[in-house]
Amino acid sequence: MLLKQLVKGLTYTLVQGDLNTEVSDIYYDSRKVQPQGLFVCIVGTQRDSHDYAADVVAKGAGTLVIQHDLPAEVLAGMPGVTVVQFDNTRYAMAMLSAAFFNHPAEEMTMVGVTGTKGKTTTTHMIKAVLDAAGHKTGMIGTNGVYYPGHHYDLNNTTPESYELQRILRQMADAGCETCVMEVSSQGLKMDRVAGIHYRVGVFTNLYPDHIAPGEHSSFEEYRYWKGQLFQRCDIGVVNADDPNTELLLQGHTCCLVTYGIDADQVDYRASKDYELLRTKTMLGVSFDLTEPDGQTMKIQVGMPGRFSIYNALATIATARSLDLPNEAIHEGLQNAVVKGRVELVPISHRFTILIDYAHNEAATESLMETLKAYHPHRMVVVFGCGGNRSKLRRYGMGEVCARMADFCILTEDNNRFEKVEDIIADIKEGMRRGNPNAAYVEIPDRLDALHYAIDHAQDGDLIAVIGKGHEAYRDRQGVKTPFLERELIEEYAAETGVE
């Protein structure tokens, strides 16, 4: 494809070269550049890829996209290379990538889900309803990429714009009519979704998270970027019960559809007197739905607790916005399964064990509140915290688990380059704040911790294994080895004859 086709309609400065340059592909990783490739120089939080301009030209790159001027000696050393300057190369990469892949998002109905918690579950629920309605659907998010016949993992919840546009092209070519995707605050801030317009944008909830160097400078900034989705969609499906909704929606340009349980004015309302459901293979919930026209409907969700009601309400409001039938809504909500999100591993009639991705204080507290509502004999939690990450998460998770669980099994998570003993020491500091008398045991090896939890389970226990969820690896000293908790639990139960 010619460069002039990619930059059509964009504002840029041609520093040198010819817009008739052929572009074979687009790159933002200097290690992957191929001849006649277009390389986008990005100014990052830790490095500036303008520094690698000479290297990528030596590898055969025919076009450079820059954000700031290159040193004169560097520019002089690349005769014949086309150099185009943009004010923002992240935005430029998104727009160039969309053009390179012939704007695949325009060929599908796009649904974007944002919020602190519930994005992954809500996207799975929406996809399940779309599938039940017979729609060919793609999905992008924390659990990876899904479209008919394909599944693979991602490094980011919302991929970099080039990767995202490539995925969307794969989905469109596979015949997908709809794409449901998680839209992270980082994805919005870093222009990964620039140029994509959504038919429906969904807001689940907002809690302090991702506030750190290289992420967001404050909660207000975090909220601002979440809210940008609602200037990029036709219909905004939003949680009326969340106290941040009004400020998050400032400047919105979409039609609003609200859902909730407690708010005075709401389009889709769930009854407060919902019913909790528990079997060997399911922790679920049932509630009465009131729709905008006053009609009521009984809804059953195959996932537990109050937060599942909110995710279901968001799904129902989205389904209605897409004109999906009742039958598909019922089937999708009953059968939706999310790997690593309150995922039951049905190995015993005596106790319940599940895995969940909760890896911060807010998510852990919400999960524990949900599970304790089922009145287990004991609430047991198996957890650790990630290495080379904020210690505040360790203190917070330790405090919540000590306060809310009957028994804690402290173990590793992804230690990365820290000692597990040091991480556990921080967790115990938080536990002392929550409940200095909390019952716990330390088992540094996570596999041993899983075995201990199963071996010592009591009748009626509810055991939550949290922190890793869908992850299929264990990271020690930067080395990732296979570690899929569901399979490990099932294998051990089979070996030991758990009843």
C-alpha positions in Angstrom: 0.0 0.0 0.0 1.3 3.5 -0.8 2.0 5.9 2.0 -0.2 8.6 0.5 -3.2 6.2 0.9 -2.4 5.8 4.6 -2.1 9.5 5.4 -5.1 10.6 3.4 -7.2 13.0 5.5 -4.6 13.3 8.3 -2.6 16.4 9.3 1.1 15.8 9.0 4.4 17.4 7.7 6.4 15.7 5.0 10.0 16.1 6.3 11.7 14.4 3.4 11.0 11.7 0.8 8.0 10.8 -1.4 4.4 9.9 -0.4 4.4 7.3 -3.2 6.6 5.2 -1.0 5.4 1.6 -0.8 4.6 0.4 2.8 4.9 -3.3 3.4 3.8 -3.2 7.0 3.7 -1.0 10.1 6.0 -1.5 13.1 6.5 0.1 16.5 9.0 -2.5 17.8 12.5 -1.8 16.4 13.4 -5.5 16.7 10.7 -6.6 14.3 11.2 -4.2 11.4 11.3 -5.7 7.9 12.3 -4.1 4.5 10.0 -1.4 3.2 8.3 -1.3 6.6 6.8 1.9 8.1 8.3 2.5 11.6 6.4 4.6 14.1 8.7 6.4 16.6 6.8 6.6 20.0 7.8 8.6 23.0 7.2 6.3 25.9 7.4 6.7 29.7 10.8 4.8 29.9 12.3 5.2 26.4 12.0 7.2 23.2 12.0 5.1 20.1 13.2 8.1 18.1 16.6 6.9 19.4 16.3 3.8 17.3 15.6 5.6 14.0 19.0 4.9 12.5 18.8 1.2 13.5 15.4 0.6 11.8 16.6 2.4 8.7 19.6 0.0 8.6 17.1 -2.9 8.8 15.4 -1.6 5.6 12.6 0.6 6.9 11.4 2.8 4.0 9.3 5.2 6.1 9.7 6.8 9.5 6.8 8.4 11.4 8.2 10.9 13.9 6.8 13.1 16.7 9.8 15.4 17.3 12.7 16.4 15.1 15.6 14.0 14.6 19.2 15.1 15.0 20.5 16.6 11.8 23.2 14.0 11.5 20.7 11.1 11.9 18.4 12.6 9.3 21.4 13.1 6.9 22.3 9.5 7.3 19.0 8.2 5.8 18.8 9.5 2.2 15.9 8.0 0.3 13.9 7.3 3.5 10.5 9.0 3.7 10.0 10.9 7.0 6.6 12.1 8.1 6.0 14.1 11.2 2.8 14.1 13.3 1.9 15.9 16.5 1.1 12.6 18.2 2.6 9.4 16.8 0.4 7.1 19.0 -2.6 8.7 17.4 -1.0 8.5 14.0 -0.2 4.8 14.4 -3.8 4.1 15.2 -5.1 6.0 12.2 -2.4 4.6 9.8 -3.1 1.1 11.1 -6.9 1.5 10.5 -6.2 2.6 6.9 -3.6 -0.2 6.4 -6.2 -2.8 7.4 -9.0 -1.0 5.4 -10.9 0.1 8.5 -12.2 -3.2 9.8 -14.2 -1.7 12.7 -16.5 -0.1 10.2 -17.6 -3.5 8.9 -18.8 -4.7 12.4 -21.0 -3.5 15.2 -18.6 -2.4 17.9 -19.4 -2.7 21.6 -16.9 -1.3 24.1 -16.9 -2.0 27.9 -15.0 0.1 30.4 -14.8 0.3 34.2 -12.6 -0.8 37.0 -14.3 -4.2 37.7 -16.6 -6.3 35.6 -15.2 -5.6 32.1 -14.2 -9.1 31.4 -17.3 -10.7 32.8 -19.6 -8.3 31.1 -18.0 -8.7 27.7 -18.3 -12.5 28.1 -22.0 -12.1 29.0 -22.7 -9.9 26.0 -20.9 -12.3 23.7 -22.9 -15.2 25.2 -26.2 -13.4 24.5 -25.0 -12.5 20.9 -24.0 -16.1 20.3 -27.4 -17.3 21.6 -29.1 -14.9 19.1 -27.1 -16.5 16.3 -24.7 -13.6 15.7 -21.1 -14.3 14.7 -19.1 -12.5 17.4 -15.5 -11.6 18.2 -14.2 -10.7 21.6 -11.1 -8.9 22.8 -10.0 -8.4 26.4 -8.1 -9.6 29.5 -8.7 -13.3 28.6 -7.4 -12.8 25.0 -8.9 -12.8 21.6 -11.9 -15.0 20.6 -13.7 -15.4 17.3 -15.1 -18.5 15.7 -12.4 -21.2 15.6 -9.7 -19.0 17.2 -8.4 -18.1 20.6 -5.1 -16.6 21.6 -3.7 -14.5 24.5 -2.8 -10.8 24.6 -0.2 -8.8 26.5 -2.6 -6.0 27.2 -6.4 -5.9 27.9 -6.7 -3.4 25.0 -3.9 -4.1 22.5 -1.7 -1.5 20.9 -3.5 0.1 18.0 -1.7 -1.8 15.2 -2.4 -5.1 16.9 -6.0 -4.2 17.6 -6.6 -3.2 13.9 -5.0 -6.5 12.8 -7.2 -8.5 15.1 -10.3 -6.6 13.9 -9.4 -7.4 10.3 -9.1 -11.1 11.2 -12.6 -10.9 12.8 -14.2 -9.1 9.9 -12.6 -11.5 7.4 -13.9 -14.4 9.4 -17.4 -13.0 9.0 -17.9 -11.5 12.5 -20.9 -9.2 12.6 -20.1 -7.8 16.1 -17.0 -7.2 18.2 -17.3 -6.9 21.9 -14.1 -5.5 23.6 -12.8 -4.3 26.8 -11.7 -0.7 26.6 -9.2 0.2 29.3 -8.3 3.7 30.5 -4.8 3.1 29.2 -6.2 2.0 25.8 -8.1 5.4 25.6 -5.2 7.5 27.0 -2.6 5.9 24.7 -4.8 6.2 21.6 -5.0 2.4 21.1 -8.7 2.8 20.1 -8.3 6.1 18.3 -10.5 6.2 15.2 -12.9 3.5 16.4 -16.5 4.4 16.9 -18.7 2.2 19.0 -22.3 1.5 18.6 -22.6 0.8 22.3 -20.3 1.9 25.1 -20.8 0.3 28.6 -19.6 1.6 32.0 -19.6 -0.9 34.8 -18.1 1.0 37.9 -15.1 3.0 39.1 -12.7 2.5 42.0 -9.2 3.8 42.5 -6.8 1.7 40.5 -3.9 2.0 37.9 -2.8 5.2 39.7 1.0 5.0 39.4 3.9 6.3 37.4 3.4 5.3 33.8 -0.3 4.8 34.3 -2.5 7.6 35.7 -1.4 10.5 37.9 -4.6 10.7 39.9 -8.1 9.2 40.3 -9.5 12.2 38.5 -7.3 11.6 35.5 -8.2 7.9 35.6 -11.9 8.8 35.6 -11.5 11.3 32.8 -10.0 8.7 30.5 -12.7 6.2 31.2 -15.3 8.8 30.3 -13.8 9.4 26.9 -15.5 6.2 25.6 -18.8 8.1 25.9 -17.6 10.6 23.4 -17.0 7.8 20.9 -20.2 5.8 20.9 -23.9 6.2 19.9 -25.4 4.6 23.0 -23.9 4.8 26.5 -25.1 2.0 28.9 -24.1 3.2 32.3 -24.4 2.2 36.0 -26.7 4.8 37.7 -25.7 3.5 41.1 -22.0 4.3 40.8 -21.2 7.7 42.5 -18.7 8.5 39.8 -21.1 8.2 36.8 -22.1 11.9 36.6 -18.6 13.2 36.6 -17.4 10.5 34.3 -20.0 11.4 31.7 -19.1 15.1 31.6 -18.9 16.0 27.9 -20.6 12.8 26.7 -22.1 12.9 23.2 -24.1 9.7 23.3 -27.7 8.8 24.1 -27.7 7.4 27.7 -29.3 4.2 28.9 -29.1 3.6 32.7 -29.2 0.5 34.9 -29.1 -0.1 38.6 -30.6 -1.4 41.8 -30.8 1.6 44.1 -31.0 4.8 41.9 -34.3 6.7 41.8 -34.3 7.1 38.0 -33.1 4.2 36.0 -34.1 2.5 32.8 -33.3 -1.1 33.7 -33.8 -2.0 37.4 -33.1 -5.2 39.3 -35.1 -6.1 42.4 -33.4 -5.7 45.7 -34.7 -9.0 47.0 -32.6 -11.2 44.8 -32.1 -14.9 45.4 -28.8 -16.7 45.8 -28.4 -20.1 44.1 -25.8 -22.7 45.0 -25.2 -26.2 43.6 -22.1 -28.3 43.1 -21.6 -26.8 39.6 -22.9 -23.3 40.1 -23.0 -20.2 42.3 -25.7 -18.1 40.8 -28.3 -15.4 41.4 -31.9 -14.8 40.4 -33.7 -11.4 40.3 -36.7 -9.6 38.9 -36.0 -7.1 36.1 -38.1 -4.1 35.4 -37.7 -2.6 31.9 -38.3 1.0 30.7 -41.9 0.2 29.6 -42.7 -1.2 33.1 -42.7 -4.9 32.0 -41.0 -7.3 34.4 -39.0 -10.5 33.7 -37.4 -13.1 35.9 -33.6 -13.3 35.2 -31.2 -16.1 36.3 -27.5 -15.7 36.1 -25.0 -18.5 36.4 -22.6 -16.3 38.3 -22.8 -15.2 42.0 -23.7 -12.2 43.9 -24.7 -8.6 43.6 -21.9 -7.6 41.2 -23.2 -10.3 38.8 -26.5 -8.6 38.9 -24.9 -5.3 37.7 -23.0 -7.1 35.0 -26.2 -8.8 33.9 -28.1 -5.5 33.9 -25.4 -4.0 31.7 -25.7 -6.9 29.4 -29.5 -6.7 29.2 -29.4 -3.0 28.4 -26.8 -3.6 25.7 -28.8 -6.5 24.3 -31.9 -4.3 24.1 -29.9 -1.6 22.4 -28.9 -4.2 19.8 -32.5 -5.5 19.4 -31.7 -9.0 20.7 -34.6 -11.3 21.7 -35.6 -12.4 25.2 -34.7 -16.0 24.5 -31.1 -15.1 23.7 -30.8 -12.9 26.8 -32.0 -15.8 29.1 -29.8 -18.4 27.4 -26.7 -16.2 27.4 -26.9 -15.1 31.0 -27.5 -18.6 32.3 -24.7 -20.2 30.3 -22.0 -17.5 30.2 -18.7 -18.8 31.6 -15.7 -16.6 32.2 -12.3 -18.3 32.7 -10.8 -17.2 36.0 -13.7 -15.0 37.1 -15.5 -16.7 40.0 -15.0 -19.9 38.1 -16.1 -23.0 40.0 -13.9 -26.1 39.8 -16.5 -28.8 40.6 -14.4 -31.5 42.3 -16.4 -32.2 45.5 -19.9 -32.4 46.9 -18.5 -31.6 50.4 -17.0 -28.1 49.6 -16.8 -25.5 46.9 -13.6 -24.3 45.3 -13.3 -21.5 42.8 -10.6 -19.4 41.1 -10.8 -15.7 40.6 -8.6 -12.9 39.2 -9.1 -10.6 42.2 -5.6 -9.1 42.7 -6.3 -5.8 44.5 -8.1 -4.6 47.6 -11.3 -3.5 46.0 -11.8 -6.6 43.9 -10.9 -8.9 46.8 -13.4 -7.2 49.1 -16.2 -7.3 46.6 -15.5 -11.0 45.9 -15.4 -11.8 49.7 -18.7 -10.0 50.3 -20.3 -11.9 47.5 -19.1 -15.3 48.6 -19.9 -14.8 52.3 -23.5 -14.1 51.4 -23.8 -17.8 50.6 -23.1 -18.6 54.3 -20.3 -21.1 53.9 -19.1 -23.2 56.9 -15.7 -21.5 56.5 -14.6 -18.8 54.0 -11.1 -19.9 53.1 -8.9 -17.8 50.8 -5.6 -18.8 49.0 -3.7 -15.8 47.8 -0.4 -14.0 47.3 0.6 -10.7 45.6 2.6 -9.9 42.6 6.3 -9.0 42.9 7.7 -5.6 41.6 4.3 -4.0 42.1 2.9 -1.5 44.6 3.1 -2.7 48.2 -0.3 -1.0 48.8 -2.0 -3.9 47.1 -0.3 -6.3 49.5 -1.3 -4.3 52.6 -4.9 -3.9 51.2 -5.4 -7.5 50.3 -3.9 -8.7 53.5 -6.2 -6.4 55.5 -9.4 -7.4 53.6 -8.7 -11.2 53.8 -7.8 -11.1 57.5 -11.0 -9.2 58.3 -13.4 -11.2 56.1 -12.0 -14.8 55.7 -12.1 -17.5 58.4 -8.8 -18.9 57.2 -6.0 -17.6 54.9 -3.4 -19.6 53.0 -0.6 -17.2 52.1 1.5 -18.2 49.1 3.1 -16.9 45.9 1.5 -15.1 43.0 3.8 -13.9 40.2 6.9 -13.1 42.3 8.8 -11.8 39.3 12.2 -10.6 40.8 11.2 -10.4 44.5 11.5 -13.0 47.2 8.1 -14.6 48.1 9.0 -14.3 51.8 9.3 -10.5 51.5 5.9 -10.3 49.7 4.3 -12.5 52.3 5.8 -10.3 55.1 4.1 -7.3 53.5 0.8 -9.2 53.3 1.0 -10.1 57.0 1.6 -6.4 57.8 -1.8 -5.7 56.2 -3.4 -8.6 58.0 -2.3 -7.2 61.3 -4.2 -4.1 60.5 -7.4 -6.0 59.5 -7.4 -8.6 62.2 -4.3 -9.3 64.4 -5.9 -12.6 65.4 -6.6 -13.9 61.9 -5.9 -17.6 61.3 -3.5 -18.3 58.5 -0.7 -20.6 57.3 2.3 -19.7 55.0 3.0 -22.1 52.1 5.3 -20.3 49.7 4.9 -22.8 46.8 1.5 -22.1 45.2 1.0 -25.7 44.1 1.6 -26.9 47.6 -0.9 -24.3 48.8 -3.5 -25.6 46.5 -3.0 -29.2 47.7 -3.1 -28.0 51.3 -6.4 -26.2 50.7 -8.0 -29.4 49.2 -6.5 -31.7 51.8 -7.8 -29.6 54.7 -11.2 -28.6 53.3 -14.1 -29.1 55.7 -17.8 -29.9 54.8 -19.5 -26.7 53.6 -16.3 -24.7 53.0 -16.0 -22.2 50.2 -12.4 -21.9 49.1 -11.4 -19.0 46.9 -8.1 -19.2 45.1 -7.5 -15.6 44.0 -5.0 -13.5 42.1 -4.2 -15.4 39.0 -7.6 -16.4 37.6 -7.3 -17.2 33.9 -3.5 -17.0 33.8 -1.7 -20.1 32.6 1.7 -19.4 34.0 3.8 -18.7 37.1 6.4 -16.0 37.0 9.6 -16.6 39.1 12.7 -14.5 38.5 11.3 -13.4 35.2 10.9 -17.0 34.0 7.3 -18.0 33.1 6.5 -21.7 33.5 3.1 -23.4 32.9 0.6 -23.1 35.8 -3.1 -23.3 35.0 -4.9 -23.6 38.4 -8.1 -25.2 37.2 -6.2 -28.1 35.6 -3.9 -28.5 38.6 -6.8 -28.6 41.0 -8.7 -31.1 38.9 -5.6 -33.3 38.5 -4.9 -33.4 42.2 -8.6 -34.1 43.0 -8.4 -37.1 40.6 -5.1 -38.4 42.1 -6.3 -38.2 45.7 -9.9 -39.3 45.1 -11.6 -36.2 46.4 -15.3 -36.9 47.1 
